[in-house]
Amino acid sequence: MKNKQKHSKASETLPKPQNWPRGIKHHPFVVPVITFLALFFMTAIGLVLFNGQVVKPDDLHVVSLTVNTQKQTLPTRSKTVKELLQKQNIEINDQDIVEPALDTKILEDNFSVNVYKARPVTIEDKGRKVTVLSAYQDPRTIAEKAGIQLTPEDGIVQAPVEDITTQDIIGENLAIDRAITVQLNLYGTLVPVRTREDTVKGLLQSKDIKLSTDQQVFPSPNTKLTPDLNIVVANSGKKVEVIEETIAFETETRNDPTLPAGENKVIQEGVLGKKVVVYEVTQDGTAVKTPLQQFESLIPVKKIIAKGTKTIILGTRAEWLVAAGVSPADYAAVDYIIGKESGWCPTKWQGEYGACPAYHGAPTSAGVGYGLCQATPGYKMASAGADWSTNPVTQLRWCSNYAKRYGGWQGAYNFWIVNRWW
């Protein structure tokens, strides 16, 4: 009773809420909810007072990240590829391959990042073993990057590791199967042929050289091939003509961000291939040649050209304006609009601030502006030239044409002043 009386007196000292619904003052969540709301509003006021910034939804991008074969799709507010990998606790070593480069900015959704982690690879070549760290996946590329010269006819295969204690193999094991050169005397015409076949029969089958019953080959089909072995295919009595023709090589162009834009460099010279064609010649008033068989005696080597994509901004704004054919009377208007749009930076993406970045690709999203006048999408400027992504003069030509919708640069300037965009 004493306890109850004390409790009753204490209760009488509490203020009685007048407008609360019956029972709310005794609800167990009243105090936590009120506390949360108070903290929320205090935090919001603090952000305003201290110039705090709330991250906008458009700062969040969906990125596809693949590390070796493990792929994941995740949202991120990382500004660059490097920052993304750091947040994912992915350590990058010098031998690893990251595509695109670590300093590439993440400015749009559906952005893909591929990471290939280097691992030890042992390469066996004629009894010699070389162990390297490589992130490349193609065996041939691994060997070539390790400084091992290969011909198109050479092969390289994944070799099993049977006993690591006796084979002295670290990591993956690649074996190079070197081709040899033999001399094929085909119906009286000598043709050097590179091959990885083991026997004369295997060579003929690989080149699809089919012999009739009255034809002969020397040495016998089961003879083991050795370097510079002479192989003779005897004439069957038909009149034939053997012609060696050239095979054109392909040309491949690869973008190289270390070379200035507009500069090309040959990194591998092309080599013509050779093709042997055997014709049967018949006499019917005029000579008629019928191809009997053909095969490649020398595989062509493609020519590889590195195309520079690195932007080096040369000259002044005035020189760009003159080269783009802009009238001096419009210089002030152009300078104002371009200055506001990109700060005179031909490689700037929409949303990038600060100094003019080096060329790091052009956005593929239709909603992201690019270049001097922030063309949206940037690839519209291709109508002014193929070098639209790196050449400020090409971009200015496109911008001048775009300004015509306002009657010219002066009209575009007047519109920009009122609307803060154009």
C-alpha positions in Angstrom: 0.0 0.0 0.0 2.8 2.3 0.8 4.4 1.7 -2.6 1.1 2.3 -4.3 0.6 5.6 -2.4 4.0 6.8 -3.4 3.4 5.9 -7.0 0.1 7.7 -6.9 1.7 10.9 -5.7 4.3 10.8 -8.3 1.7 10.3 -11.0 -0.1 13.4 -9.9 3.0 15.5 -10.5 3.2 14.6 -14.3 1.5 16.9 -16.8 -1.5 15.5 -18.4 -1.6 15.7 -22.2 -4.9 17.2 -23.3 -5.1 16.2 -27.0 -3.7 12.7 -27.1 -6.1 9.9 -27.9 -6.9 7.6 -25.1 -4.1 5.2 -24.4 -1.3 6.8 -26.6 0.6 8.2 -23.7 1.0 4.7 -22.4 2.1 3.2 -25.9 5.6 1.7 -25.6 6.8 3.3 -29.0 5.9 6.9 -28.2 9.3 7.9 -26.9 11.4 6.2 -29.6 9.3 7.6 -32.4 9.5 11.1 -31.1 13.2 10.8 -30.5 13.8 9.6 -34.1 11.8 12.4 -35.6 13.6 15.0 -33.5 17.0 13.6 -34.5 15.9 13.5 -38.2 15.0 17.2 -38.3 18.1 18.2 -36.4 20.3 16.3 -38.9 18.5 17.9 -41.8 18.9 21.4 -40.3 22.6 20.6 -39.6 23.1 19.7 -43.3 21.7 23.0 -44.4 23.6 25.1 -41.8 26.9 23.4 -42.6 26.4 23.3 -46.4 26.0 19.5 -46.4 25.1 17.9 -49.6 22.6 15.0 -50.0 23.7 12.6 -52.7 21.5 12.9 -55.7 19.9 9.8 -57.3 21.8 10.5 -60.6 25.1 9.9 -58.7 24.2 6.3 -58.4 25.1 4.0 -61.3 24.6 0.3 -62.0 27.9 -1.3 -62.8 28.7 -4.8 -64.1 31.9 -6.0 -62.5 33.7 -9.2 -63.7 36.7 -10.6 -61.9 38.1 -13.4 -64.0 34.9 -15.5 -64.4 33.0 -14.2 -61.4 30.4 -11.6 -62.5 28.2 -9.4 -60.4 26.0 -6.4 -60.9 26.0 -3.7 -58.3 25.0 -0.1 -57.6 27.8 2.3 -56.8 28.5 6.0 -56.2 32.2 5.5 -57.0 33.6 8.2 -59.3 36.3 6.1 -61.0 37.1 2.4 -61.7 39.9 2.6 -59.1 37.5 3.8 -56.4 35.0 1.1 -57.3 37.6 -1.7 -56.9 38.9 -0.2 -53.7 35.4 -0.2 -52.2 35.0 -3.9 -53.3 38.4 -4.7 -51.6 39.9 -5.9 -54.9 43.6 -5.4 -54.9 45.2 -4.7 -58.2 48.8 -5.7 -59.0 51.1 -4.5 -61.8 50.6 -7.7 -63.8 46.7 -7.6 -63.5 44.7 -6.3 -66.4 41.8 -3.8 -65.8 39.4 -2.8 -68.5 38.8 0.1 -68.8 41.8 1.8 -67.1 41.7 2.6 -63.4 41.4 6.4 -63.9 38.3 6.0 -66.1 35.3 7.9 -64.7 32.0 6.2 -64.1 29.4 8.5 -65.5 26.6 6.3 -66.7 24.6 3.1 -66.1 25.4 -0.3 -67.7 29.1 0.5 -67.1 31.2 -2.7 -67.4 34.5 -3.3 -65.6 36.6 -6.4 -66.3 39.5 -7.5 -64.1 41.9 -10.3 -65.1 44.1 -11.4 -62.2 47.6 -12.5 -63.0 48.6 -16.1 -62.2 51.8 -18.1 -62.6 52.2 -19.8 -66.0 55.0 -22.1 -67.0 55.8 -22.3 -70.7 57.8 -25.2 -72.1 59.6 -24.7 -75.4 62.1 -27.3 -76.7 63.1 -28.4 -73.2 63.4 -24.8 -71.9 61.0 -23.7 -69.2 59.9 -20.1 -68.5 57.6 -19.1 -65.7 55.8 -15.8 -65.9 52.9 -14.0 -64.2 50.2 -13.3 -66.7 46.6 -12.1 -66.7 46.0 -13.0 -70.3 43.7 -15.8 -71.1 44.8 -16.8 -74.7 47.8 -19.2 -74.6 49.3 -17.7 -77.7 49.1 -14.2 -76.2 50.6 -15.4 -73.0 53.7 -16.8 -74.8 54.1 -13.7 -77.0 53.9 -11.3 -74.1 56.6 -13.4 -72.4 58.9 -12.6 -75.3 58.6 -16.0 -77.0 58.6 -15.6 -80.8 56.0 -17.7 -82.6 55.2 -18.3 -86.3 51.6 -18.7 -87.5 52.2 -22.4 -88.0 53.5 -23.0 -84.4 51.1 -24.4 -81.9 50.7 -23.9 -78.2 48.5 -26.1 -76.0 47.6 -26.6 -72.4 49.7 -29.4 -71.0 48.8 -31.5 -68.0 50.9 -31.4 -64.8 51.3 -35.0 -63.8 53.8 -34.7 -60.9 54.6 -31.2 -59.6 57.5 -32.5 -57.5 59.4 -33.9 -60.5 58.2 -31.7 -63.3 59.2 -28.4 -61.7 56.0 -26.7 -62.9 54.4 -23.6 -61.3 50.8 -22.8 -62.0 49.4 -23.5 -65.5 51.6 -25.4 -67.9 51.7 -24.5 -71.6 53.7 -26.4 -74.2 54.8 -25.0 -77.6 54.7 -27.3 -80.5 57.1 -25.9 -83.1 56.5 -26.4 -86.8 59.3 -27.5 -89.1 59.9 -26.8 -92.8 60.0 -29.6 -95.4 60.5 -29.4 -99.1 57.5 -30.6 -101.1 58.3 -31.4 -104.7 54.8 -31.3 -106.2 54.7 -32.5 -109.8 58.2 -31.0 -110.5 57.6 -27.8 -108.6 59.5 -27.3 -105.3 57.4 -25.7 -102.5 58.7 -25.1 -99.0 56.0 -26.1 -96.4 55.8 -25.5 -92.7 54.0 -28.1 -90.7 53.5 -29.7 -87.3 52.5 -33.1 -88.7 54.6 -36.1 -87.8 54.5 -38.2 -91.0 54.4 -37.7 -94.8 50.9 -39.1 -94.8 49.8 -36.6 -92.2 51.3 -33.7 -94.2 49.5 -34.7 -97.3 46.2 -35.1 -95.5 46.5 -31.7 -93.7 47.0 -30.1 -97.1 44.2 -32.1 -98.7 46.6 -33.5 -101.3 44.7 -36.6 -102.6 46.7 -39.1 -104.7 45.1 -41.2 -107.4 46.0 -44.9 -107.7 48.6 -44.3 -110.3 50.4 -41.6 -108.4 53.3 -42.1 -106.1 54.9 -40.3 -103.2 58.5 -40.6 -102.0 59.5 -41.3 -99.3 56.7 -43.6 -98.1 53.6 -42.2 -96.4 54.7 -43.5 -93.0 58.0 -41.8 -93.0 58.7 -39.5 -90.1 59.1 -35.8 -91.0 62.4 -34.1 -90.3 63.5 -30.5 -91.0 64.2 -30.0 -94.8 63.0 -33.5 -95.7 62.4 -33.7 -99.5 59.0 -35.1 -100.4 58.3 -35.9 -104.0 54.8 -36.4 -105.4 55.2 -38.0 -108.9 53.1 -37.0 -111.9 50.3 -39.4 -112.8 50.6 -38.9 -116.5 48.2 -35.9 -116.6 49.6 -32.7 -117.7 49.5 -30.4 -114.7 50.8 -27.0 -113.8 51.6 -25.9 -110.3 51.3 -22.2 -109.5 52.2 -20.5 -106.2 49.9 -17.6 -105.5 50.1 -14.9 -102.8 47.5 -14.5 -100.1 46.8 -11.0 -98.9 47.2 -10.3 -95.2 44.5 -8.7 -93.1 45.0 -5.3 -91.3 43.7 -4.8 -87.8 43.5 -1.5 -86.1 43.6 -1.2 -82.3 42.9 1.9 -80.2 46.0 2.9 -78.2 45.3 5.5 -75.3 49.1 6.1 -75.0 49.4 7.6 -78.5 48.1 11.1 -79.4 44.8 11.1 -81.2 45.3 11.1 -85.0 48.7 9.3 -84.8 49.0 5.8 -86.0 51.9 3.3 -85.4 52.5 0.0 -86.9 53.2 -2.5 -84.2 53.3 -5.6 -86.4 54.1 -5.7 -90.1 51.9 -7.8 -92.3 53.4 -10.8 -94.2 51.9 -12.2 -97.3 50.9 -15.8 -97.3 51.3 -18.3 -100.1 48.9 -20.7 -101.7 49.8 -23.6 -104.0 47.3 -24.3 -106.8 47.6 -27.4 -109.0 45.9 -27.2 -112.4 45.2 -29.9 -114.9 45.9 -28.6 -118.4 43.9 -30.0 -121.3 44.4 -29.3 -124.9 41.2 -28.6 -126.8 42.2 -26.1 -129.4 43.1 -23.7 -126.5 44.7 -24.6 -123.2 42.1 -25.0 -120.4 43.2 -25.1 -116.8 41.1 -26.9 -114.3 42.1 -26.6 -110.6 42.7 -30.0 -109.1 43.7 -29.0 -105.6 45.1 -26.1 -103.6 46.6 -25.5 -100.1 48.3 -22.9 -98.0 52.0 -23.3 -98.0 52.5 -20.2 -95.8 50.0 -18.7 -93.5 49.7 -14.9 -93.9 50.5 -12.7 -90.8 48.1 -9.8 -90.2 49.3 -6.2 -90.0 48.4 -4.5 -86.7 48.2 -0.7 -86.5 47.9 1.2 -83.2 45.5 4.1 -83.5 46.1 6.9 -81.0 43.2 8.1 -78.8 45.0 10.3 -76.4 44.1 13.9 -76.8 46.8 16.5 -76.8 45.2 20.0 -77.0 47.3 22.2 -79.1 46.8 25.8 -80.1 44.6 28.5 -78.7 40.8 29.0 -78.7 41.3 31.6 -81.5 43.1 29.0 -83.6 40.3 26.5 -83.2 37.7 29.1 -84.1 39.6 30.1 -87.2 40.1 26.4 -88.3 36.4 25.8 -87.7 35.4 28.7 -89.9 33.6 30.7 -87.2 33.1 34.4 -88.0 35.1 36.8 -85.8 31.8 38.6 -85.1 30.6 35.5 -83.2 33.7 34.9 -81.2 32.3 36.5 -78.0 29.1 34.5 -78.2 30.9 31.3 -78.9 33.4 31.9 -76.1 30.6 32.5 -73.6 28.5 29.4 -74.5 31.5 27.0 -74.8 33.0 28.4 -71.6 29.8 27.7 -69.7 29.1 24.3 -71.3 32.6 22.7 -71.0 35.2 25.2 -70.1 36.6 24.7 -73.6 37.3 21.0 -72.9 36.7 18.7 -75.9 37.0 15.6 -73.8 34.6 16.5 -70.9 31.6 14.4 -70.1 28.4 15.9 -68.7 28.7 15.9 -65.0 32.5 16.2 -64.9 34.0 19.2 -63.1 37.4 20.7 -62.7 40.4 20.4 -65.0 40.1 19.1 -68.6 40.6 15.3 -68.4 42.6 13.3 -70.9 40.5 11.4 -73.4 38.8 8.5 -71.7 36.2 7.5 -74.3 32.9 9.1 -75.2 29.6 8.2 -73.5 27.3 5.8 -75.3 24.3 6.8 -73.3 21.9 9.0 -75.2 21.3 11.1 -72.1 24.9 12.2 -71.4 26.4 15.3 -73.1 30.0 15.4 -74.4 32.5 17.8 -75.8 32.9 21.5 -76.2 29.2 22.3 -76.5 28.0 19.2 -74.6 26.3 17.7 -77.5 23.7 15.2 -76.3 24.2 12.5 -77.2 27.9 13.1 -78.1 28.0 10.8 -81.1 25.7 13.2 -83.0 28.9 15.1 -83.8 30.0 12.2 -86.0 28.1 14.1 -88.8 30.9 16.6 -88.7 33.8 14.2 -88.8 35.0 10.7 -87.7 37.4 12.4 -85.2 34.5 14.1 -83.4 35.4 12.6 -80.0 38.9 14.1 -79.8 39.2 17.0 -82.3 38.0 20.4 -81.0 37.8 21.8 -84.5 35.4 19.1 -85.7 33.3 19.7 -82.6 33.2 23.4 -83.2 32.0 22.8 -86.8 29.2 20.7 -85.4 28.4 23.3 -82.7 28.2 26.0 -85.4 25.7 24.0 -87.4 23.7 23.3 -84.2 23.6 27.1 -83.5 21.7 27.6 -86.7 18.5 26.4 -85.0 18.7 29.7 -83.1 19.5 31.7 -86.2 23.3 31.6 -85.5 25.6 32.0 -82.6 24.2 35.4 -81.5 20.7 33.9 -81.3 22.1 30.9 -79.4 23.8 33.3 -77.0 20.6 35.2 -76.3 18.7 32.0 -75.7 21.4 30.7 -73.3 21.4 33.9 -71.3 17.6 33.5 -70.6 17.4 29.7 -70.2 20.9 28.8 -69.0 21.0 26.0 -71.6 20.7 25.8 -75.4 
